[in-house]
Amino acid sequence: MKTSVQWWNKTKSDEGLLNKWLLNQATCELNAEKKLGKLIDMGGVGVKEFNILKRIASDEGNHATWLMELCLNRGVPPKVVKTSNRYWKKTY
């Protein structure tokens, strides 16, 4: 198994891998925003928790936007890609 440093060095030195990683990150941020929105819509949380969840969901959306803009500036058409759900299946 590679270390995180080895993985990152390989990813950042390969334009195709880096672009794929950026699109995956953007997709995961969008998924996080959407799933947090569903959690909020379920209700049952206090005002403090509601505000925290709304802030986190907003931050996730902002991160997705920044990543898509970064892709566009790199000449990579921003798009949502098929990814694994990572940890969401375990937590949602």
mmCIF file of the C-alpha atoms, coordinates in Angstrom:
data_MODEL
# 
_entry.id   MODEL 
# 
loop_
_atom_site.group_PDB 
_atom_site.id 
_atom_site.type_symbol 
_atom_site.label_atom_id 
_atom_site.label_alt_id 
_atom_site.label_comp_id 
_atom_site.label_asym_id 
_atom_site.label_entity_id 
_atom_site.label_seq_id 
_atom_site.pdbx_PDB_ins_code 
_atom_site.Cartn_x 
_atom_site.Cartn_y 
_atom_site.Cartn_z 
_atom_site.occupancy 
_atom_site.B_iso_or_equiv 
_atom_site.pdbx_formal_charge 
_atom_site.auth_seq_id 
_atom_site.auth_comp_id 
_atom_site.auth_asym_id 
_atom_site.auth_atom_id 
_atom_site.pdbx_PDB_model_num 
ATOM 1  C CA . MET A 1 1  ? 0.000   0.000  0.000   1.00 0.00 ? 1  MET A CA 1 
ATOM 2  C CA . LYS A 1 2  ? 1.191   3.498  -0.820  1.00 0.00 ? 2  LYS A CA 1 
ATOM 3  C CA . THR A 1 3  ? 1.574   6.195  1.754   1.00 0.00 ? 3  THR A CA 1 
ATOM 4  C CA . SER A 1 4  ? -0.506  9.329  1.375   1.00 0.00 ? 4  SER A CA 1 
ATOM 5  C CA . VAL A 1 5  ? 2.620   11.247 0.386   1.00 0.00 ? 5  VAL A CA 1 
ATOM 6  C CA . GLN A 1 6  ? 3.458   8.732  -2.349  1.00 0.00 ? 6  GLN A CA 1 
ATOM 7  C CA . TRP A 1 7  ? -0.118  8.815  -3.640  1.00 0.00 ? 7  TRP A CA 1 
ATOM 8  C CA . TRP A 1 8  ? -0.243  12.624 -3.647  1.00 0.00 ? 8  TRP A CA 1 
ATOM 9  C CA . ASN A 1 9  ? 3.143   12.982 -5.361  1.00 0.00 ? 9  ASN A CA 1 
ATOM 10 C CA . LYS A 1 10 ? 2.012   10.609 -8.115  1.00 0.00 ? 10 LYS A CA 1 
ATOM 11 C CA . THR A 1 11 ? -1.393  12.295 -8.468  1.00 0.00 ? 11 THR A CA 1 
ATOM 12 C CA . LYS A 1 12 ? -0.098  15.860 -8.652  1.00 0.00 ? 12 LYS A CA 1 
ATOM 13 C CA . SER A 1 13 ? 2.592   14.927 -11.186 1.00 0.00 ? 13 SER A CA 1 
ATOM 14 C CA . ASP A 1 14 ? 0.091   13.327 -13.603 1.00 0.00 ? 14 ASP A CA 1 
ATOM 15 C CA . GLU A 1 15 ? -2.308  15.849 -15.139 1.00 0.00 ? 15 GLU A CA 1 
ATOM 16 C CA . GLY A 1 16 ? -4.896  13.203 -15.985 1.00 0.00 ? 16 GLY A CA 1 
ATOM 17 C CA . LEU A 1 17 ? -4.889  11.769 -12.459 1.00 0.00 ? 17 LEU A CA 1 
ATOM 18 C CA . LEU A 1 18 ? -5.044  15.226 -10.923 1.00 0.00 ? 18 LEU A CA 1 
ATOM 19 C CA . ASN A 1 19 ? -7.967  16.273 -13.113 1.00 0.00 ? 19 ASN A CA 1 
ATOM 20 C CA . LYS A 1 20 ? -9.815  13.046 -12.295 1.00 0.00 ? 20 LYS A CA 1 
ATOM 21 C CA . TRP A 1 21 ? -9.191  13.591 -8.587  1.00 0.00 ? 21 TRP A CA 1 
ATOM 22 C CA . LEU A 1 22 ? -10.445 17.196 -8.779  1.00 0.00 ? 22 LEU A CA 1 
ATOM 23 C CA . LEU A 1 23 ? -13.663 16.090 -10.512 1.00 0.00 ? 23 LEU A CA 1 
ATOM 24 C CA . ASN A 1 24 ? -14.151 13.310 -7.967  1.00 0.00 ? 24 ASN A CA 1 
ATOM 25 C CA . GLN A 1 25 ? -13.654 15.784 -5.129  1.00 0.00 ? 25 GLN A CA 1 
ATOM 26 C CA . ALA A 1 26 ? -16.194 18.183 -6.639  1.00 0.00 ? 26 ALA A CA 1 
ATOM 27 C CA . THR A 1 27 ? -18.714 15.376 -7.059  1.00 0.00 ? 27 THR A CA 1 
ATOM 28 C CA . CYS A 1 28 ? -18.255 14.230 -3.477  1.00 0.00 ? 28 CYS A CA 1 
ATOM 29 C CA . GLU A 1 29 ? -18.717 17.802 -2.233  1.00 0.00 ? 29 GLU A CA 1 
ATOM 30 C CA . LEU A 1 30 ? -21.976 18.064 -4.189  1.00 0.00 ? 30 LEU A CA 1 
ATOM 31 C CA . ASN A 1 31 ? -23.130 14.727 -2.793  1.00 0.00 ? 31 ASN A CA 1 
ATOM 32 C CA . ALA A 1 32 ? -22.311 15.878 0.722   1.00 0.00 ? 32 ALA A CA 1 
ATOM 33 C CA . GLU A 1 33 ? -24.326 19.075 0.252   1.00 0.00 ? 33 GLU A CA 1 
ATOM 34 C CA . LYS A 1 34 ? -27.287 17.078 -1.057  1.00 0.00 ? 34 LYS A CA 1 
ATOM 35 C CA . LYS A 1 35 ? -27.176 14.467 1.700   1.00 0.00 ? 35 LYS A CA 1 
ATOM 36 C CA . LEU A 1 36 ? -26.838 17.072 4.417   1.00 0.00 ? 36 LEU A CA 1 
ATOM 37 C CA . GLY A 1 37 ? -29.870 18.821 2.931   1.00 0.00 ? 37 GLY A CA 1 
ATOM 38 C CA . LYS A 1 38 ? -31.836 15.574 3.199   1.00 0.00 ? 38 LYS A CA 1 
ATOM 39 C CA . LEU A 1 39 ? -30.730 15.178 6.799   1.00 0.00 ? 39 LEU A CA 1 
ATOM 40 C CA . ILE A 1 40 ? -31.846 18.726 7.564   1.00 0.00 ? 40 ILE A CA 1 
ATOM 41 C CA . ASP A 1 41 ? -35.190 18.103 5.859   1.00 0.00 ? 41 ASP A CA 1 
ATOM 42 C CA . MET A 1 42 ? -35.800 15.101 8.117   1.00 0.00 ? 42 MET A CA 1 
ATOM 43 C CA . GLY A 1 43 ? -36.082 17.526 11.015  1.00 0.00 ? 43 GLY A CA 1 
ATOM 44 C CA . GLY A 1 44 ? -35.759 16.604 14.631  1.00 0.00 ? 44 GLY A CA 1 
ATOM 45 C CA . VAL A 1 45 ? -32.768 18.809 15.346  1.00 0.00 ? 45 VAL A CA 1 
ATOM 46 C CA . GLY A 1 46 ? -32.548 21.898 17.465  1.00 0.00 ? 46 GLY A CA 1 
ATOM 47 C CA . VAL A 1 47 ? -31.913 25.388 16.153  1.00 0.00 ? 47 VAL A CA 1 
ATOM 48 C CA . LYS A 1 48 ? -28.197 25.225 16.938  1.00 0.00 ? 48 LYS A CA 1 
ATOM 49 C CA . GLU A 1 49 ? -27.786 21.896 15.143  1.00 0.00 ? 49 GLU A CA 1 
ATOM 50 C CA . PHE A 1 50 ? -29.913 23.104 12.227  1.00 0.00 ? 50 PHE A CA 1 
ATOM 51 C CA . ASN A 1 51 ? -27.701 26.169 11.778  1.00 0.00 ? 51 ASN A CA 1 
ATOM 52 C CA . ILE A 1 52 ? -24.528 24.087 11.967  1.00 0.00 ? 52 ILE A CA 1 
ATOM 53 C CA . LEU A 1 53 ? -25.810 21.598 9.391   1.00 0.00 ? 53 LEU A CA 1 
ATOM 54 C CA . LYS A 1 54 ? -26.945 24.414 7.074   1.00 0.00 ? 54 LYS A CA 1 
ATOM 55 C CA . ARG A 1 55 ? -23.504 26.037 7.330   1.00 0.00 ? 55 ARG A CA 1 
ATOM 56 C CA . ILE A 1 56 ? -21.707 22.778 6.585   1.00 0.00 ? 56 ILE A CA 1 
ATOM 57 C CA . ALA A 1 57 ? -24.008 22.050 3.622   1.00 0.00 ? 57 ALA A CA 1 
ATOM 58 C CA . SER A 1 58 ? -23.355 25.557 2.285   1.00 0.00 ? 58 SER A CA 1 
ATOM 59 C CA . ASP A 1 59 ? -19.606 25.106 2.698   1.00 0.00 ? 59 ASP A CA 1 
ATOM 60 C CA . GLU A 1 60 ? -19.755 21.799 0.801   1.00 0.00 ? 60 GLU A CA 1 
ATOM 61 C CA . GLY A 1 61 ? -21.606 23.535 -2.055  1.00 0.00 ? 61 GLY A CA 1 
ATOM 62 C CA . ASN A 1 62 ? -19.020 26.324 -2.096  1.00 0.00 ? 62 ASN A CA 1 
ATOM 63 C CA . HIS A 1 63 ? -16.184 23.785 -2.211  1.00 0.00 ? 63 HIS A CA 1 
ATOM 64 C CA . ALA A 1 64 ? -17.847 22.034 -5.157  1.00 0.00 ? 64 ALA A CA 1 
ATOM 65 C CA . THR A 1 65 ? -18.177 25.340 -7.000  1.00 0.00 ? 65 THR A CA 1 
ATOM 66 C CA . TRP A 1 66 ? -14.531 26.227 -6.398  1.00 0.00 ? 66 TRP A CA 1 
ATOM 67 C CA . LEU A 1 67 ? -13.384 22.804 -7.587  1.00 0.00 ? 67 LEU A CA 1 
ATOM 68 C CA . MET A 1 68 ? -15.520 22.998 -10.738 1.00 0.00 ? 68 MET A CA 1 
ATOM 69 C CA . GLU A 1 69 ? -14.145 26.484 -11.450 1.00 0.00 ? 69 GLU A CA 1 
ATOM 70 C CA . LEU A 1 70 ? -10.623 25.159 -10.940 1.00 0.00 ? 70 LEU A CA 1 
ATOM 71 C CA . CYS A 1 71 ? -11.329 22.366 -13.423 1.00 0.00 ? 71 CYS A CA 1 
ATOM 72 C CA . LEU A 1 72 ? -12.706 24.857 -15.930 1.00 0.00 ? 72 LEU A CA 1 
ATOM 73 C CA . ASN A 1 73 ? -9.628  27.061 -15.529 1.00 0.00 ? 73 ASN A CA 1 
ATOM 74 C CA . ARG A 1 74 ? -7.466  23.991 -16.168 1.00 0.00 ? 74 ARG A CA 1 
ATOM 75 C CA . GLY A 1 75 ? -9.360  23.329 -19.409 1.00 0.00 ? 75 GLY A CA 1 
ATOM 76 C CA . VAL A 1 76 ? -11.283 20.378 -17.956 1.00 0.00 ? 76 VAL A CA 1 
ATOM 77 C CA . PRO A 1 77 ? -15.043 20.544 -18.551 1.00 0.00 ? 77 PRO A CA 1 
ATOM 78 C CA . PRO A 1 78 ? -16.661 20.581 -15.107 1.00 0.00 ? 78 PRO A CA 1 
ATOM 79 C CA . LYS A 1 79 ? -18.999 17.637 -14.708 1.00 0.00 ? 79 LYS A CA 1 
ATOM 80 C CA . VAL A 1 80 ? -20.382 15.367 -12.060 1.00 0.00 ? 80 VAL A CA 1 
ATOM 81 C CA . VAL A 1 81 ? -18.683 11.994 -12.272 1.00 0.00 ? 81 VAL A CA 1 
ATOM 82 C CA . LYS A 1 82 ? -19.706 8.577  -11.038 1.00 0.00 ? 82 LYS A CA 1 
ATOM 83 C CA . THR A 1 83 ? -17.929 7.928  -7.751  1.00 0.00 ? 83 THR A CA 1 
ATOM 84 C CA . SER A 1 84 ? -18.255 5.587  -4.852  1.00 0.00 ? 84 SER A CA 1 
ATOM 85 C CA . ASN A 1 85 ? -20.199 6.913  -1.911  1.00 0.00 ? 85 ASN A CA 1 
ATOM 86 C CA . ARG A 1 86 ? -17.072 6.657  0.209   1.00 0.00 ? 86 ARG A CA 1 
ATOM 87 C CA . TYR A 1 87 ? -18.092 6.937  3.839   1.00 0.00 ? 87 TYR A CA 1 
ATOM 88 C CA . TRP A 1 88 ? -21.661 8.120  3.264   1.00 0.00 ? 88 TRP A CA 1 
ATOM 89 C CA . LYS A 1 89 ? -23.062 4.592  3.159   1.00 0.00 ? 89 LYS A CA 1 
ATOM 90 C CA . LYS A 1 90 ? -21.623 4.061  6.591   1.00 0.00 ? 90 LYS A CA 1 
ATOM 91 C CA . THR A 1 91 ? -22.926 7.282  8.132   1.00 0.00 ? 91 THR A CA 1 
ATOM 92 C CA . TYR A 1 92 ? -26.227 8.117  6.457   1.00 0.00 ? 92 TYR A CA 1 
# 
